[in-house]
């Protein structure tokens, strides 16, 4: 499972605009990292869940998208999506999967109620 947080404010010190984190459990007294037992590893392997090798693999991964840190130059499809989130505009040159549908939805949402009724009737 992925949890994505989009923040529009300065969250902390750092120059990137996408941060990734995982849940890791450390012992309070011994500072050891909680690990799967051999039986648990065997169970997940038998269930064909090869991606579960550590306790952290059982919990969500977190992504923080710091919109304010993004420049207006989109270098990849993730940048195109973040540009859209930041600016509510999708340039014609963007090709990220799903953006075409998002652009169509933006155009629809910009219609007046009467125009939406006409469009819906036509469709």
Biopython code that builds the backbone (N, CA, C, O; Angstrom):
import numpy as np
from Bio.PDB.StructureBuilder import StructureBuilder

atoms = [
    (1, "UNK", "N", (0.846, -1.167, 0.000)),
    (1, "UNK", "CA", (0.000, 0.000, 0.000)),
    (1, "UNK", "C", (0.894, 1.234, 0.000)),
    (1, "UNK", "O", (1.955, 1.260, 0.623)),
    (2, "UNK", "N", (0.441, 2.230, -0.701)),
    (2, "UNK", "CA", (1.165, 3.490, -0.772)),
    (2, "UNK", "C", (0.296, 4.590, -0.187)),
    (2, "UNK", "O", (-0.906, 4.652, -0.447)),
    (3, "UNK", "N", (0.905, 5.442, 0.592)),
    (3, "UNK", "CA", (0.240, 6.635, 1.104)),
    (3, "UNK", "C", (0.967, 7.835, 0.521)),
    (3, "UNK", "O", (2.170, 8.006, 0.718)),
    (4, "UNK", "N", (0.223, 8.660, -0.196)),
    (4, "UNK", "CA", (0.807, 9.814, -0.862)),
    (4, "UNK", "C", (0.260, 11.071, -0.214)),
    (4, "UNK", "O", (-0.951, 11.284, -0.151)),
    (5, "UNK", "N", (1.167, 11.889, 0.261)),
    (5, "UNK", "CA", (0.803, 13.159, 0.874)),
    (5, "UNK", "C", (1.311, 14.276, -0.014)),
    (5, "UNK", "O", (2.502, 14.344, -0.321)),
    (6, "UNK", "N", (0.418, 15.143, -0.422)),
    (6, "UNK", "CA", (0.784, 16.289, -1.239)),
    (6, "UNK", "C", (0.734, 17.506, -0.330)),
    (6, "UNK", "O", (-0.318, 17.851, 0.208)),
    (7, "UNK", "N", (1.879, 18.151, -0.165)),
    (7, "UNK", "CA", (1.942, 19.302, 0.731)),
    (7, "UNK", "C", (2.261, 20.557, -0.070)),
    (7, "UNK", "O", (3.074, 20.540, -0.994)),
    (8, "UNK", "N", (1.607, 21.629, 0.306)),
    (8, "UNK", "CA", (1.756, 22.910, -0.381)),
    (8, "UNK", "C", (2.472, 23.924, 0.505)),
    (8, "UNK", "O", (2.302, 25.130, 0.329)),
    (9, "UNK", "N", (3.257, 23.451, 1.439)),
    (9, "UNK", "CA", (3.973, 24.328, 2.356)),
    (9, "UNK", "C", (5.354, 23.740, 2.601)),
    (9, "UNK", "O", (5.614, 22.582, 2.276)),
    (10, "UNK", "N", (6.229, 24.541, 3.173)),
    (10, "UNK", "CA", (7.584, 24.083, 3.478)),
    (10, "UNK", "C", (7.493, 23.083, 4.618)),
    (10, "UNK", "O", (7.186, 23.446, 5.754)),
    (11, "UNK", "N", (7.764, 21.816, 4.305)),
    (11, "UNK", "CA", (7.617, 20.749, 5.294)),
    (11, "UNK", "C", (8.847, 20.622, 6.179)),
    (11, "UNK", "O", (8.738, 20.258, 7.349)),
    (12, "UNK", "N", (9.982, 20.912, 5.641)),
    (12, "UNK", "CA", (11.229, 20.769, 6.391)),
    (12, "UNK", "C", (12.382, 21.244, 5.544)),
    (12, "UNK", "O", (12.192, 21.955, 4.558)),
    (13, "UNK", "N", (13.564, 20.854, 5.926)),
    (13, "UNK", "CA", (14.781, 21.240, 5.230)),
    (13, "UNK", "C", (15.096, 20.182, 4.180)),
    (13, "UNK", "O", (15.266, 19.009, 4.513)),
    (14, "UNK", "N", (15.175, 20.580, 2.941)),
    (14, "UNK", "CA", (15.486, 19.653, 1.859)),
    (14, "UNK", "C", (15.133, 20.286, 0.530)),
    (14, "UNK", "O", (14.204, 21.088, 0.442)),
    (15, "UNK", "N", (15.872, 19.925, -0.501)),
    (15, "UNK", "CA", (15.681, 20.556, -1.794)),
    (15, "UNK", "C", (14.896, 19.721, -2.787)),
    (15, "UNK", "O", (14.522, 20.224, -3.847)),
    (16, "UNK", "N", (14.635, 18.449, -2.473)),
    (16, "UNK", "CA", (13.900, 17.600, -3.404)),
    (16, "UNK", "C", (12.412, 17.909, -3.297)),
    (16, "UNK", "O", (11.984, 18.626, -2.392)),
    (17, "UNK", "N", (11.638, 17.375, -4.207)),
    (17, "UNK", "CA", (10.193, 17.587, -4.154)),
    (17, "UNK", "C", (9.425, 16.283, -3.974)),
    (17, "UNK", "O", (8.208, 16.310, -3.792)),
    (18, "UNK", "N", (10.112, 15.140, -4.020)),
    (18, "UNK", "CA", (9.473, 13.861, -3.732)),
    (18, "UNK", "C", (10.354, 13.114, -2.736)),
    (18, "UNK", "O", (11.543, 12.897, -2.970)),
    (19, "UNK", "N", (9.740, 12.728, -1.620)),
    (19, "UNK", "CA", (10.455, 11.969, -0.588)),
    (19, "UNK", "C", (9.730, 10.653, -0.359)),
    (19, "UNK", "O", (8.502, 10.588, -0.412)),
    (20, "UNK", "N", (10.505, 9.608, -0.105)),
    (20, "UNK", "CA", (9.970, 8.262, 0.087)),
    (20, "UNK", "C", (10.380, 7.770, 1.468)),
    (20, "UNK", "O", (11.502, 8.005, 1.915)),
    (21, "UNK", "N", (9.455, 7.082, 2.142)),
    (21, "UNK", "CA", (9.767, 6.529, 3.449)),
    (21, "UNK", "C", (9.033, 5.222, 3.684)),
    (21, "UNK", "O", (8.027, 4.933, 3.036)),
    (22, "UNK", "N", (9.544, 4.442, 4.613)),
    (22, "UNK", "CA", (8.932, 3.173, 4.986)),
    (22, "UNK", "C", (8.813, 3.126, 6.503)),
    (22, "UNK", "O", (9.446, 3.903, 7.217)),
    (23, "UNK", "N", (7.991, 2.201, 6.979)),
    (23, "UNK", "CA", (7.813, 2.026, 8.412)),
    (23, "UNK", "C", (8.809, 0.986, 8.904)),
    (23, "UNK", "O", (8.807, -0.158, 8.450)),
    (24, "UNK", "N", (9.647, 1.393, 9.822)),
    (24, "UNK", "CA", (10.624, 0.491, 10.424)),
    (24, "UNK", "C", (10.424, 0.539, 11.931)),
    (24, "UNK", "O", (10.289, 1.616, 12.512)),
    (25, "UNK", "N", (10.405, -0.620, 12.558)),
    (25, "UNK", "CA", (10.184, -0.691, 13.990)),
    (25, "UNK", "C", (11.505, -0.980, 14.694)),
    (25, "UNK", "O", (12.175, -1.968, 14.395)),
    (26, "UNK", "N", (11.874, -0.099, 15.642)),
    (26, "UNK", "CA", (13.114, -0.246, 16.412)),
    (26, "UNK", "C", (12.781, -0.447, 17.883)),
    (26, "UNK", "O", (11.864, 0.166, 18.429)),
    (27, "UNK", "N", (13.546, -1.312, 18.494)),
    (27, "UNK", "CA", (13.382, -1.543, 19.923)),
    (27, "UNK", "C", (13.737, -0.312, 20.722)),
    (27, "UNK", "O", (14.730, 0.359, 20.440)),
    (28, "UNK", "N", (12.930, -0.019, 21.712)),
    (28, "UNK", "CA", (13.176, 1.158, 22.547)),
    (28, "UNK", "C", (14.416, 0.955, 23.411)),
    (28, "UNK", "O", (15.176, 1.899, 23.631)),
    (29, "UNK", "N", (14.629, -0.257, 23.901)),
    (29, "UNK", "CA", (15.730, -0.512, 24.822)),
    (29, "UNK", "C", (17.004, -0.983, 24.117)),
    (29, "UNK", "O", (18.104, -0.602, 24.518)),
    (30, "UNK", "N", (16.873, -1.794, 23.089)),
    (30, "UNK", "CA", (18.052, -2.367, 22.428)),
    (30, "UNK", "C", (18.330, -1.767, 21.056)),
    (30, "UNK", "O", (19.357, -2.066, 20.446)),
    (31, "UNK", "N", (17.426, -0.927, 20.566)),
    (31, "UNK", "CA", (17.582, -0.247, 19.279)),
    (31, "UNK", "C", (17.718, -1.224, 18.106)),
    (31, "UNK", "O", (18.252, -0.867, 17.056)),
    (32, "UNK", "N", (17.232, -2.460, 18.290)),
    (32, "UNK", "CA", (17.286, -3.434, 17.200)),
    (32, "UNK", "C", (16.073, -3.253, 16.295)),
    (32, "UNK", "O", (15.029, -2.767, 16.730)),
    (33, "UNK", "N", (16.222, -3.649, 15.034)),
    (33, "UNK", "CA", (15.135, -3.559, 14.065)),
    (33, "UNK", "C", (14.344, -4.860, 14.117)),
    (33, "UNK", "O", (14.916, -5.947, 14.040)),
    (34, "UNK", "N", (13.034, -4.745, 14.248)),
    (34, "UNK", "CA", (12.160, -5.914, 14.279)),
    (34, "UNK", "C", (12.245, -6.646, 12.944)),
    (34, "UNK", "O", (12.094, -6.036, 11.886)),
    (35, "UNK", "N", (12.489, -7.959, 12.995)),
    (35, "UNK", "CA", (12.663, -8.771, 11.800)),
    (35, "UNK", "C", (11.620, -9.882, 11.748)),
    (35, "UNK", "O", (11.047, -10.242, 12.777)),
    (36, "UNK", "N", (11.373, -10.419, 10.573)),
    (36, "UNK", "CA", (10.504, -11.587, 10.428)),
    (36, "UNK", "C", (11.234, -12.821, 10.957)),
    (36, "UNK", "O", (12.458, -12.912, 10.864)),
    (37, "UNK", "N", (10.486, -13.755, 11.506)),
    (37, "UNK", "CA", (11.074, -15.031, 11.918)),
    (37, "UNK", "C", (11.288, -15.899, 10.681)),
    (37, "UNK", "O", (10.738, -15.603, 9.621)),
    (38, "UNK", "N", (12.066, -16.948, 10.797)),
    (38, "UNK", "CA", (12.278, -17.879, 9.686)),
    (38, "UNK", "C", (10.938, -18.448, 9.243)),
    (38, "UNK", "O", (10.692, -18.574, 8.044)),
    (39, "UNK", "N", (10.048, -18.800, 10.207)),
    (39, "UNK", "CA", (8.732, -19.350, 9.872)),
    (39, "UNK", "C", (7.902, -18.344, 9.068)),
    (39, "UNK", "O", (7.216, -18.716, 8.116)),
    (40, "UNK", "N", (7.970, -17.085, 9.457)),
    (40, "UNK", "CA", (7.226, -16.053, 8.734)),
    (40, "UNK", "C", (7.778, -15.870, 7.320)),
    (40, "UNK", "O", (7.010, -15.720, 6.369)),
    (41, "UNK", "N", (9.093, -15.880, 7.181)),
    (41, "UNK", "CA", (9.700, -15.775, 5.851)),
    (41, "UNK", "C", (9.274, -16.946, 4.978)),
    (41, "UNK", "O", (8.948, -16.771, 3.804)),
    (42, "UNK", "N", (9.278, -18.159, 5.567)),
    (42, "UNK", "CA", (8.855, -19.346, 4.820)),
    (42, "UNK", "C", (7.388, -19.241, 4.412)),
    (42, "UNK", "O", (7.017, -19.607, 3.296)),
    (43, "UNK", "N", (6.556, -18.738, 5.328)),
    (43, "UNK", "CA", (5.123, -18.580, 5.040)),
    (43, "UNK", "C", (4.916, -17.655, 3.848)),
    (43, "UNK", "O", (4.174, -17.991, 2.925)),
    (44, "UNK", "N", (5.563, -16.495, 3.861)),
    (44, "UNK", "CA", (5.383, -15.538, 2.769)),
    (44, "UNK", "C", (5.948, -16.082, 1.456)),
    (44, "UNK", "O", (5.394, -15.823, 0.388)),
    (45, "UNK", "N", (7.040, -16.829, 1.531)),
    (45, "UNK", "CA", (7.601, -17.443, 0.324)),
    (45, "UNK", "C", (6.635, -18.494, -0.221)),
    (45, "UNK", "O", (6.446, -18.592, -1.434)),
    (46, "UNK", "N", (6.019, -19.283, 0.673)),
    (46, "UNK", "CA", (5.076, -20.322, 0.251)),
    (46, "UNK", "C", (3.817, -19.703, -0.353)),
    (46, "UNK", "O", (3.207, -20.288, -1.248)),
    (47, "UNK", "N", (3.436, -18.551, 0.118)),
    (47, "UNK", "CA", (2.258, -17.854, -0.405)),
    (47, "UNK", "C", (2.591, -17.060, -1.672)),
    (47, "UNK", "O", (1.757, -16.324, -2.201)),
    (48, "UNK", "N", (3.828, -17.227, -2.141)),
    (48, "UNK", "CA", (4.305, -16.549, -3.347)),
    (48, "UNK", "C", (4.280, -15.028, -3.201)),
    (48, "UNK", "O", (3.967, -14.304, -4.147)),
    (49, "UNK", "N", (4.609, -14.570, -2.025)),
    (49, "UNK", "CA", (4.719, -13.129, -1.754)),
    (49, "UNK", "C", (6.192, -12.793, -1.609)),
    (49, "UNK", "O", (6.674, -12.477, -0.521)),
    (50, "UNK", "N", (6.882, -12.866, -2.708)),
    (50, "UNK", "CA", (8.339, -12.690, -2.724)),
    (50, "UNK", "C", (8.758, -11.282, -2.295)),
    (50, "UNK", "O", (9.899, -11.065, -1.888)),
    (51, "UNK", "N", (7.839, -10.340, -2.389)),
    (51, "UNK", "CA", (8.182, -8.971, -2.026)),
    (51, "UNK", "C", (8.144, -8.736, -0.516)),
    (51, "UNK", "O", (8.458, -7.635, -0.062)),
    (52, "UNK", "N", (7.765, -9.751, 0.275)),
    (52, "UNK", "CA", (7.770, -9.621, 1.732)),
    (52, "UNK", "C", (9.004, -10.329, 2.270)),
    (52, "UNK", "O", (9.039, -11.553, 2.401)),
    (53, "UNK", "N", (10.016, -9.521, 2.577)),
    (53, "UNK", "CA", (11.260, -10.070, 3.104)),
    (53, "UNK", "C", (11.583, -9.516, 4.487)),
    (53, "UNK", "O", (12.377, -10.088, 5.234)),
    (54, "UNK", "N", (10.949, -8.390, 4.811)),
    (54, "UNK", "CA", (11.182, -7.735, 6.096)),
    (54, "UNK", "C", (9.848, -7.247, 6.651)),
    (54, "UNK", "O", (8.862, -7.157, 5.920)),
    (55, "UNK", "N", (9.821, -6.932, 7.949)),
    (55, "UNK", "CA", (8.601, -6.436, 8.587)),
    (55, "UNK", "C", (8.110, -5.180, 7.878)),
    (55, "UNK", "O", (6.906, -5.001, 7.690)),
    (56, "UNK", "N", (9.033, -4.316, 7.488)),
    (56, "UNK", "CA", (8.629, -3.058, 6.823)),
    (56, "UNK", "C", (7.873, -3.302, 5.522)),
    (56, "UNK", "O", (7.120, -2.438, 5.071)),
    (57, "UNK", "N", (8.068, -4.472, 4.915)),
    (57, "UNK", "CA", (7.358, -4.800, 3.676)),
    (57, "UNK", "C", (5.877, -5.066, 3.904)),
    (57, "UNK", "O", (5.103, -5.120, 2.948)),
    (58, "UNK", "N", (5.478, -5.231, 5.147)),
    (58, "UNK", "CA", (4.074, -5.488, 5.487)),
    (58, "UNK", "C", (3.289, -4.197, 5.701)),
    (58, "UNK", "O", (2.066, -4.227, 5.840)),
    (59, "UNK", "N", (3.982, -3.077, 5.727)),
    (59, "UNK", "CA", (3.345, -1.801, 6.028)),
    (59, "UNK", "C", (3.464, -0.844, 4.841)),
    (59, "UNK", "O", (4.219, -1.080, 3.897)),
    (60, "UNK", "N", (2.717, 0.210, 4.918)),
    (60, "UNK", "CA", (2.651, 1.188, 3.837)),
    (60, "UNK", "C", (3.994, 1.839, 3.558)),
    (60, "UNK", "O", (4.829, 2.012, 4.446)),
    (61, "UNK", "N", (4.171, 2.195, 2.289)),
    (61, "UNK", "CA", (5.263, 3.075, 1.903)),
    (61, "UNK", "C", (4.670, 4.480, 1.806)),
    (61, "UNK", "O", (3.522, 4.658, 1.398)),
    (62, "UNK", "N", (5.456, 5.448, 2.181)),
    (62, "UNK", "CA", (4.985, 6.831, 2.181)),
    (62, "UNK", "C", (5.726, 7.638, 1.123)),
    (62, "UNK", "O", (6.932, 7.487, 0.926)),
    (63, "UNK", "N", (4.977, 8.492, 0.456)),
    (63, "UNK", "CA", (5.563, 9.447, -0.471)),
    (63, "UNK", "C", (5.070, 10.829, -0.071)),
    (63, "UNK", "O", (3.870, 11.047, 0.099)),
    (64, "UNK", "N", (5.990, 11.742, 0.075)),
    (64, "UNK", "CA", (5.664, 13.143, 0.324)),
    (64, "UNK", "C", (6.005, 13.912, -0.937)),
    (64, "UNK", "O", (7.143, 13.878, -1.404)),
    (65, "UNK", "N", (5.040, 14.591, -1.476)),
    (65, "UNK", "CA", (5.265, 15.425, -2.651)),
    (65, "UNK", "C", (5.174, 16.874, -2.196)),
    (65, "UNK", "O", (4.108, 17.359, -1.815)),
    (66, "UNK", "N", (6.306, 17.548, -2.245)),
    (66, "UNK", "CA", (6.402, 18.939, -1.805)),
    (66, "UNK", "C", (6.256, 19.824, -3.047)),
    (66, "UNK", "O", (7.232, 20.116, -3.738)),
    (67, "UNK", "N", (5.045, 20.231, -3.304)),
    (67, "UNK", "CA", (4.701, 20.943, -4.535)),
    (67, "UNK", "C", (5.515, 22.218, -4.702)),
    (67, "UNK", "O", (5.921, 22.548, -5.816)),
    (68, "UNK", "N", (5.752, 22.923, -3.634)),
    (68, "UNK", "CA", (6.461, 24.204, -3.730)),
    (68, "UNK", "C", (7.906, 24.038, -4.180)),
    (68, "UNK", "O", (8.494, 24.986, -4.699)),
    (69, "UNK", "N", (8.497, 22.854, -3.996)),
    (69, "UNK", "CA", (9.893, 22.641, -4.374)),
    (69, "UNK", "C", (10.071, 22.280, -5.846)),
    (69, "UNK", "O", (11.201, 22.227, -6.330)),
    (70, "UNK", "N", (8.989, 22.034, -6.558)),
    (70, "UNK", "CA", (9.073, 21.638, -7.962)),
    (70, "UNK", "C", (9.295, 22.854, -8.843)),
    (70, "UNK", "O", (8.609, 23.867, -8.705)),
    (71, "UNK", "N", (10.252, 22.749, -9.743)),
    (71, "UNK", "CA", (10.411, 23.813, -10.735)),
    (71, "UNK", "C", (9.329, 23.600, -11.788)),
    (71, "UNK", "O", (8.676, 22.557, -11.804)),
    (72, "UNK", "N", (9.141, 24.559, -12.649)),
    (72, "UNK", "CA", (8.110, 24.437, -13.680)),
    (72, "UNK", "C", (8.611, 23.690, -14.911)),
    (72, "UNK", "O", (7.983, 23.754, -15.968)),
    (73, "UNK", "N", (9.725, 22.989, -14.789)),
    (73, "UNK", "CA", (10.251, 22.175, -15.875)),
    (73, "UNK", "C", (9.972, 20.716, -15.537)),
    (73, "UNK", "O", (10.511, 20.184, -14.567)),
    (74, "UNK", "N", (9.128, 20.070, -16.339)),
    (74, "UNK", "CA", (8.775, 18.671, -16.112)),
    (74, "UNK", "C", (9.759, 17.781, -16.868)),
    (74, "UNK", "O", (9.836, 17.831, -18.096)),
    (75, "UNK", "N", (10.511, 16.967, -16.125)),
    (75, "UNK", "CA", (11.526, 16.109, -16.727)),
    (75, "UNK", "C", (11.036, 14.685, -16.975)),
    (75, "UNK", "O", (11.637, 13.945, -17.755)),
    (76, "UNK", "N", (9.941, 14.301, -16.309)),
    (76, "UNK", "CA", (9.423, 12.936, -16.467)),
    (76, "UNK", "C", (7.922, 12.938, -16.181)),
    (76, "UNK", "O", (7.342, 13.985, -15.895)),
    (77, "UNK", "N", (7.301, 11.774, -16.259)),
    (77, "UNK", "CA", (5.846, 11.712, -16.105)),
    (77, "UNK", "C", (5.399, 12.108, -14.695)),
    (77, "UNK", "O", (4.343, 12.721, -14.537)),
    (78, "UNK", "N", (6.180, 11.771, -13.675)),
    (78, "UNK", "CA", (5.821, 12.198, -12.314)),
    (78, "UNK", "C", (5.843, 13.714, -12.223)),
    (78, "UNK", "O", (4.945, 14.313, -11.631)),
    (79, "UNK", "N", (6.857, 14.338, -12.799)),
    (79, "UNK", "CA", (6.932, 15.803, -12.820)),
    (79, "UNK", "C", (5.721, 16.412, -13.514)),
    (79, "UNK", "O", (5.208, 17.447, -13.087)),
    (80, "UNK", "N", (5.261, 15.764, -14.593)),
    (80, "UNK", "CA", (4.088, 16.271, -15.305)),
    (80, "UNK", "C", (2.865, 16.257, -14.399)),
    (80, "UNK", "O", (2.090, 17.213, -14.386)),
    (81, "UNK", "N", (2.686, 15.174, -13.640)),
    (81, "UNK", "CA", (1.550, 15.104, -12.714)),
    (81, "UNK", "C", (1.662, 16.149, -11.608)),
    (81, "UNK", "O", (0.669, 16.781, -11.250)),
    (82, "UNK", "N", (2.861, 16.332, -11.068)),
    (82, "UNK", "CA", (3.047, 17.321, -10.002)),
    (82, "UNK", "C", (2.847, 18.730, -10.554)),
    (82, "UNK", "O", (2.282, 19.587, -9.874)),
    (83, "UNK", "N", (3.303, 18.972, -11.774)),
    (83, "UNK", "CA", (3.065, 20.269, -12.429)),
    (83, "UNK", "C", (1.560, 20.535, -12.507)),
    (83, "UNK", "O", (1.096, 21.634, -12.205)),
    (84, "UNK", "N", (0.816, 19.520, -12.914)),
    (84, "UNK", "CA", (-0.648, 19.656, -12.996)),
    (84, "UNK", "C", (-1.241, 19.951, -11.618)),
    (84, "UNK", "O", (-2.091, 20.833, -11.489)),
    (85, "UNK", "N", (-0.808, 19.230, -10.599)),
    (85, "UNK", "CA", (-1.323, 19.446, -9.242)),
    (85, "UNK", "C", (-1.023, 20.865, -8.784)),
    (85, "UNK", "O", (-1.859, 21.514, -8.156)),
    (86, "UNK", "N", (0.171, 21.340, -9.102)),
    (86, "UNK", "CA", (0.586, 22.676, -8.665)),
    (86, "UNK", "C", (-0.112, 23.795, -9.431)),
    (86, "UNK", "O", (-0.495, 24.808, -8.847)),
    (87, "UNK", "N", (-0.280, 23.608, -10.754)),
    (87, "UNK", "CA", (-0.746, 24.700, -11.599)),
    (87, "UNK", "C", (-2.168, 24.551, -12.130)),
    (87, "UNK", "O", (-2.705, 25.496, -12.707)),
    (88, "UNK", "N", (-2.789, 23.389, -11.950)),
    (88, "UNK", "CA", (-4.133, 23.103, -12.475)),
    (88, "UNK", "C", (-4.212, 23.304, -13.992)),
    (88, "UNK", "O", (-5.255, 23.676, -14.530)),
    (89, "UNK", "N", (-3.104, 23.054, -14.657)),
    (89, "UNK", "CA", (-3.009, 23.179, -16.105)),
    (89, "UNK", "C", (-2.226, 21.981, -16.631)),
    (89, "UNK", "O", (-1.265, 21.532, -16.007)),
    (90, "UNK", "N", (-2.650, 21.466, -17.792)),
    (90, "UNK", "CA", (-1.935, 20.359, -18.424)),
    (90, "UNK", "C", (-1.544, 20.797, -19.836)),
    (90, "UNK", "O", (-2.392, 20.843, -20.728)),
    (91, "UNK", "N", (-0.265, 21.119, -20.043)),
    (91, "UNK", "CA", (0.178, 21.507, -21.391)),
    (91, "UNK", "C", (-0.026, 20.372, -22.395)),
    (91, "UNK", "O", (0.002, 19.196, -22.032)),
    (92, "UNK", "N", (-0.229, 20.732, -23.643)),
    (92, "UNK", "CA", (-0.450, 19.738, -24.700)),
    (92, "UNK", "C", (0.737, 18.801, -24.874)),
    (92, "UNK", "O", (0.568, 17.672, -25.335)),
    (93, "UNK", "N", (1.928, 19.249, -24.515)),
    (93, "UNK", "CA", (3.131, 18.439, -24.716)),
    (93, "UNK", "C", (3.268, 17.308, -23.680)),
    (93, "UNK", "O", (4.090, 16.411, -23.865)),
    (94, "UNK", "N", (2.486, 17.336, -22.607)),
    (94, "UNK", "CA", (2.603, 16.316, -21.573)),
    (94, "UNK", "C", (2.012, 14.991, -22.048)),
    (94, "UNK", "O", (0.972, 14.960, -22.707)),
    (95, "UNK", "N", (2.691, 13.903, -21.704)),
    (95, "UNK", "CA", (2.288, 12.588, -22.199)),
    (95, "UNK", "C", (2.118, 11.545, -21.096)),
    (95, "UNK", "O", (1.906, 10.373, -21.407)),
    (96, "UNK", "N", (2.202, 11.924, -19.832)),
    (96, "UNK", "CA", (2.097, 10.954, -18.735)),
    (96, "UNK", "C", (0.759, 10.227, -18.785)),
    (96, "UNK", "O", (-0.272, 10.813, -19.115)),
    (97, "UNK", "N", (0.796, 8.951, -18.454)),
    (97, "UNK", "CA", (-0.415, 8.132, -18.470)),
    (97, "UNK", "C", (-1.477, 8.729, -17.543)),
    (97, "UNK", "O", (-1.196, 9.056, -16.390)),
    (98, "UNK", "N", (-2.671, 8.863, -18.051)),
    (98, "UNK", "CA", (-3.793, 9.378, -17.272)),
    (98, "UNK", "C", (-4.019, 10.875, -17.393)),
    (98, "UNK", "O", (-5.095, 11.369, -17.056)),
    (99, "UNK", "N", (-3.019, 11.600, -17.869)),
    (99, "UNK", "CA", (-3.173, 13.058, -17.964)),
    (99, "UNK", "C", (-4.172, 13.469, -19.036)),
    (99, "UNK", "O", (-4.855, 14.482, -18.889)),
    (100, "UNK", "N", (-4.265, 12.701, -20.104)),
    (100, "UNK", "CA", (-5.248, 13.024, -21.154)),
    (100, "UNK", "C", (-6.653, 13.005, -20.552)),
    (100, "UNK", "O", (-7.455, 13.905, -20.801)),
    (101, "UNK", "N", (-6.943, 11.973, -19.759)),
    (101, "UNK", "CA", (-8.260, 11.871, -19.119)),
    (101, "UNK", "C", (-8.464, 12.995, -18.105)),
    (101, "UNK", "O", (-9.562, 13.537, -17.984)),
    (102, "UNK", "N", (-7.403, 13.342, -17.381)),
    (102, "UNK", "CA", (-7.500, 14.443, -16.415)),
    (102, "UNK", "C", (-7.780, 15.758, -17.133)),
    (102, "UNK", "O", (-8.557, 16.583, -16.652)),
    (103, "UNK", "N", (-7.140, 15.947, -18.291)),
    (103, "UNK", "CA", (-7.353, 17.181, -19.052)),
    (103, "UNK", "C", (-8.791, 17.267, -19.554)),
    (103, "UNK", "O", (-9.411, 18.329, -19.507)),
    (104, "UNK", "N", (-9.315, 16.141, -20.036)),
    (104, "UNK", "CA", (-10.713, 16.115, -20.475)),
    (104, "UNK", "C", (-11.645, 16.444, -19.314)),
    (104, "UNK", "O", (-12.633, 17.157, -19.488)),
    (105, "UNK", "N", (-11.329, 15.925, -18.129)),
    (105, "UNK", "CA", (-12.156, 16.207, -16.954)),
    (105, "UNK", "C", (-12.074, 17.682, -16.571)),
    (105, "UNK", "O", (-13.078, 18.290, -16.200)),
    (106, "UNK", "N", (-10.881, 18.251, -16.662)),
    (106, "UNK", "CA", (-10.734, 19.687, -16.375)),
    (106, "UNK", "C", (-11.581, 20.526, -17.319)),
    (106, "UNK", "O", (-12.244, 21.474, -16.900)),
    (107, "UNK", "N", (-11.551, 20.165, -18.603)),
    (107, "UNK", "CA", (-12.357, 20.903, -19.581)),
    (107, "UNK", "C", (-13.846, 20.770, -19.266)),
    (107, "UNK", "O", (-14.590, 21.747, -19.348)),
    (108, "UNK", "N", (-14.274, 19.575, -18.911)),
    (108, "UNK", "CA", (-15.677, 19.346, -18.556)),
    (108, "UNK", "C", (-16.057, 20.160, -17.321)),
    (108, "UNK", "O", (-17.104, 20.808, -17.294)),
    (109, "UNK", "N", (-15.209, 20.123, -16.308)),
    (109, "UNK", "CA", (-15.503, 20.848, -15.067)),
    (109, "UNK", "C", (-15.573, 22.356, -15.275)),
    (109, "UNK", "O", (-16.229, 23.058, -14.506)),
    (110, "UNK", "N", (-14.902, 22.859, -16.310)),
    (110, "UNK", "CA", (-14.915, 24.297, -16.581)),
    (110, "UNK", "C", (-16.191, 24.745, -17.291)),
    (110, "UNK", "O", (-16.444, 25.945, -17.395)),
    (111, "UNK", "N", (-17.002, 23.800, -17.784)),
    (111, "UNK", "CA", (-18.248, 24.146, -18.473)),
    (111, "UNK", "C", (-19.286, 24.671, -17.483)),
    (111, "UNK", "O", (-19.270, 24.329, -16.300)),
    (112, "UNK", "N", (-20.179, 25.500, -17.987)),
    (112, "UNK", "CA", (-21.307, 25.946, -17.165)),
    (112, "UNK", "C", (-22.273, 24.770, -17.007)),
    (112, "UNK", "O", (-22.146, 23.768, -17.710)),
    (113, "UNK", "N", (-23.211, 24.882, -16.115)),
    (113, "UNK", "CA", (-24.178, 23.794, -15.900)),
    (113, "UNK", "C", (-24.966, 23.506, -17.183)),
    (113, "UNK", "O", (-25.239, 22.350, -17.506)),
    (114, "UNK", "N", (-25.324, 24.559, -17.900)),
    (114, "UNK", "CA", (-26.068, 24.390, -19.162)),
    (114, "UNK", "C", (-25.207, 23.672, -20.202)),
    (114, "UNK", "O", (-25.681, 22.782, -20.908)),
    (115, "UNK", "N", (-23.932, 24.075, -20.286)),
    (115, "UNK", "CA", (-23.022, 23.423, -21.237)),
    (115, "UNK", "C", (-22.803, 21.953, -20.872)),
    (115, "UNK", "O", (-22.690, 21.097, -21.750)),
    (116, "UNK", "N", (-22.746, 21.673, -19.574)),
    (116, "UNK", "CA", (-22.585, 20.278, -19.132)),
    (116, "UNK", "C", (-23.804, 19.447, -19.528)),
    (116, "UNK", "O", (-23.658, 18.307, -19.969)),
    (117, "UNK", "N", (-24.993, 20.003, -19.377)),
    (117, "UNK", "CA", (-26.197, 19.287, -19.768)),
    (117, "UNK", "C", (-26.207, 19.019, -21.270)),
    (117, "UNK", "O", (-26.546, 17.918, -21.706)),
    (118, "UNK", "N", (-25.834, 20.028, -22.063)),
    (118, "UNK", "CA", (-25.738, 19.861, -23.522)),
    (118, "UNK", "C", (-24.710, 18.788, -23.865)),
    (118, "UNK", "O", (-24.973, 17.926, -24.703)),
    (119, "UNK", "N", (-23.561, 18.833, -23.234)),
    (119, "UNK", "CA", (-22.495, 17.859, -23.500)),
    (119, "UNK", "C", (-22.957, 16.450, -23.138)),
    (119, "UNK", "O", (-22.793, 15.513, -23.919)),
    (120, "UNK", "N", (-23.537, 16.311, -21.945)),
    (120, "UNK", "CA", (-24.006, 15.004, -21.495)),
    (120, "UNK", "C", (-25.064, 14.450, -22.436)),
    (120, "UNK", "O", (-25.073, 13.256, -22.736)),
    (121, "UNK", "N", (-25.954, 15.319, -22.900)),
    (121, "UNK", "CA", (-27.000, 14.886, -23.825)),
    (121, "UNK", "C", (-26.395, 14.402, -25.146)),
    (121, "UNK", "O", (-26.817, 13.389, -25.705)),
    (122, "UNK", "N", (-25.397, 15.151, -25.632)),
    (122, "UNK", "CA", (-24.736, 14.791, -26.884)),
    (122, "UNK", "C", (-23.993, 13.452, -26.757)),
    (122, "UNK", "O", (-23.996, 12.634, -27.677)),
    (123, "UNK", "N", (-23.366, 13.252, -25.611)),
    (123, "UNK", "CA", (-22.603, 12.012, -25.402)),
    (123, "UNK", "C", (-23.568, 10.841, -25.243)),
    (123, "UNK", "O", (-23.133, 9.704, -25.057)),
]
sb = StructureBuilder()
sb.init_structure("model")
sb.init_model(0)
sb.init_chain("A")
sb.init_seg("    ")
for serial, (resi, resn, name, xyz) in enumerate(atoms, 1):
    if name == "N":
        sb.init_residue(resn, " ", resi, " ")
    sb.init_atom(name, np.array(xyz, "f"), 0.0, 1.0, " ", f" {name:<3s}", serial, name[0])
structure = sb.get_structure()
